[in-house]
Amino acid sequence: MTSPIRRPLRHDLAQIVLSSRPVSWINTAFPFAAAHLLTTREIDATLIIGTLFFLIPYNLAMYGINDVFDYASDLANPRKGGIEGALLAPRLHRATLWAALVTNVPFLVYLVAVGNPASWFWLAVSVFAVIAYSAPGLRFKERPFLDSTTSSLHFVTPAIVGLALVGAAVTPTVVFVLVAFLLWGMAAHAFGAVQDITPDREAGIGSVATAIGARATVRLAIALWTLAGVAMVFTSWPGPLAGFLAVPYIVNAAPWWNVTDHGSGSTNRAWRRFILLNYFSGFLATMILVLAWNS
């Protein structure tokens, strides 16, 4: 028979893990692994440890901190409590922050030890962006446009850290790929913010969507995805193929071109498809990387 003490403990641990958004772990681990592996073309300890860091601890810090300090507003958000975000009970807040600290520090120590000034800088930017997005006193997530930029850095900086760790050359292709990735991330964040306009306004939380409205934000997101696709045209082969990966996201968002603030919550349907699109696009991106590997 299961101990009555162990059952709540397992439940609490499950809630803390859920706060790290397991469905999105790959979105930060993949950029690091791909950047590192394509540069070194070998599997080493740094690749494995760095990938594990950006897979779980990094996400626990990023989303766990967010869930702790957004608890009051999350109570009024019908999206929270599942794969789109845990609704952490207040008694778990301290434990979540400690879990984020304890799991991140050993990996950070290792990455600093094997790194160099460039990787230290970008690792610091990455960690700062994770903390600044949600932590009291900074709360970049409540600063329109800075919110989307910071959110995008959460996904772009792992790739930059992976490149910097191995001293990768800063070629035009690398620059355009990173710019495209940054634009894609900004579009994703902006579009995702549309569905939360009502609960965010009720909670007094600012965002790019609450600032310029649902219609303008959807159009901004589509424009950013388009620019991301165009940027890939200027990369070396087979990079231009990745430009087509922007198309499904544009098509997914396009039906909400004229969405009103009142109907902003309906974009959640497109957001759920967006989560699935990431896996589809990730598969295609992997195929393109295989081509790049063999070219």
N, C-alpha and C positions, 0 to 999 in steps of 0.2 A: 504494500500500500504506500502511496506517495505521501510523504510528510506534509502536513498542512503548512509548514513553514517554507518548504521548498517550492510549493506551488506559487505563492505570491512572488517569491524571488525570481523564479523562471519567467513569470509574467512581467515583472519589472524589467528584467534584462531584455526581454523581447520588445518591450516598449522603447527602451533606449536604443536598441538596434534599429527598430522601425523608424526612429527619429532621424537616422542617417540616410533614409531613402534608398534602400537596397536596389530598387528598380533603376536608380540613376548612378550607381557606383561606377559602371563602365564608362560613363561620360567624362570622368576625370582620370581614370586609370589608363584608358586607351590612348589619349593624347601623349601622355608621358612615355608609355611603352613604345608607341609607334615612332615618336621622335628619337628616342634613345636607340632603338633597335635598327632603324633605317640608317642611322649615322655610324654606329659601331659594327653593325652586322654580326653581332655575337651576343650570346646570353651570358651575362655575368651577375655577380652578387648585387651590384648597384641597380641593374635593371629589375631584378626580382624584388629587392627591398623597396625601391622607389615605386614600383607598380603596386605593391601591397599597401604602401603608405597612401598613395592617391586613390586606392580602391576603397579602403574602409576608414582608417583613422581620420583622414582629411575630410571625408564626407560627414563623419560623426561630428567633427568640429563645426563644419560649415552649417549643416542643417540642425544639429543639436542646439547650438547657440541660438539659432533663429527660433526654434520651437520654444526654448526657454523664455526668451525675451518678447516673443510675440504671443504668449499664452492668452493674454486678455483679449486680443483681437481675434485670435483663432477660435475662441469660444463662439463667436458670432459668424464664423465662416463654415458653411456646410461642406466645403471640400475637405476639411481637416478631419483626421481620424482614420486615414487609410494610406494608400500608396502615395497620395499627394501631400502627405504631411501628417506626422503624429500629433495627437493632442495630449501632450504630456501633463500628467497630474502634477500639481505644485510640489508634492512630496518627492518627485523624481528630478526636480530641476537641479538641485545641488549635485546629485549623483551623476546626472548627464554631463554637467560641466567638468566634474572630476574625471569621468570616463574619457572625455575628449582630451583633457590635459595628459592623463596617464598614458593613453594610447598614442598620442602624437609625439611626445617628447623623445622617446627612444629613436624613432625614425628620423626626426629632425636632427638629433645629435649625429646620427650616422651620415646623413646627407651633407651636413656641414663638414664633417671630418673628411669625407672623400671629395668635397667640392673645391671650388675656386672662387675668387671674388665675384665673377659674373653670376655663377649659380647661387652664391650666397645672397646677392642682391635680389635676384628674381624669386628665390625661395622666400625671402623676407617680404617682398611685394605680395606673393601668393598668400602667405599666412596673414599679413595685415589686411588684405582684402576680405579674407574669410571672417576675421574678427570685426572689422569696421562695418561690414554690411549690416550686422544686427546688434552689436554691443551698445549699451547705453552710453551716451555722450558722443558717439560717432554716428551710428544709425544711417549709414549711407543709403540704405534701402528706402529711406523716407525723403531722399533728395532727388527730385525728378532729373532724369537723364544720367546723373551720377549713379543712380541705382542700376540701370541697365548696363552701364560700362563696368561697374564693379562686379556685377553678376557674371558678365562675360569673362572677366579676368579670372574668375574661379576655374574656368575650363581651359582658357588659353595659357595661363601661367604654368600648369603642369607640363605642357609641351615645351615651353621656353626653358623651364628648369631641366628637362630631359636633354635639350640641345646644349644648354650651357654647361652641364656636367661633363660633357665629352668634348667641349671646345669646338662645336660644329661651326662651319663657315657661314657667315651671314650673307647668303646669296640673294639675288632678286626673287628667286622662287620661294625661298624661305620666308622672306618679308611678305610677299603677296599671300602665301598660305596663311600666315599668322594674322594678317589684316582681314582676310576673308573669314577666318575662324572667329575673330573678334566681332565682326559685323553680324555673323550668324548668331553668336551668343547674345548680342544686344537685341537682335530681332526676337529671339526666343523669349528673353526676359520681358520685353515690352508687350509682346502678344499675350504672354501668360498673366501679366498684370491686369489685363482688360477684364478678365472674369472676376477679379476681386475688387472692382471699383466700388460697388455698393458697400461691402463689409469694411473696406479700407476707409471710405469716407465716414461711415458711421463711427469708426474707431478713431477718427482724426489722424489717419496715417496717410502720408503723401506718397505719390509714386508718379512715374511718367504718365500713367493712365489717368490718375485722378487729376493731374495738372492740365493735360491737353484733351482729355475726353476719349471715349471708346473709339469713335470713328477715326479720329486723327491718329490714334495709337496703332490701330490695325493697319492703316495705310503706311505709317512709319515702319512698322515691322515688315510689311511686304517690300517696301523700298530697300530696307537694309538687307533682306534676303536676296533681293535682286542684285544689289551691289556686291554682295558676297560671291554670288555666282559669276558675275562679271570679273571680279578680281582674279578668280582662278584661271581665266583665259590667258593671263599674263605669266603663268607658271610654265615650267618646262614639262614636256610629255612624261607621264600621262596625266599630269595635274589638271589640264583643261577639262578632262572628263568629269572631274569632281564638281565643276560648275553646274552640271545638270542636277546635282543632288539638291540644289536650292528649289527646283521646280515643284516637287511634291509639297514642300512647306508653303510655297506661294499658293498653290492650288487649294491646300487645306484651309488657308486663312481667307482666301478671296471671297467666299460667300458672305463674310462679315464686313465687307468693304464699307457698307453704309450702316453698320450697327449703331444703335443709339446707346447712351449711358443706361437707359432704363432696361434695355435688352442685353446688356453686357454679359450677364451671367450665362447666356446661352452659348458663349464662346467656349465654355467648358467642354462641350462636345468635341470641338476642334482640338482643344488642349489634350484631351485623352487620346485622340488620334495622333497628336504630335509625339506623345510618349512612345507609341508604337512605331512611328516613323523613324525615330532615332535608332531603333534596332535595325530597321530596313536599310537606312542610310549607312549605319555602321557596317553592315555586311558589305554593301557596295563599296564603301570607302576602303574596307579591308582588301577587296579584290583589286582596287586601284593601287593600293600599296604593294600588293603582290607583283603587279605589273612594274611598278617603280623599282622593286627589289631586283627584278630580272632584267631591267633595261640597262 
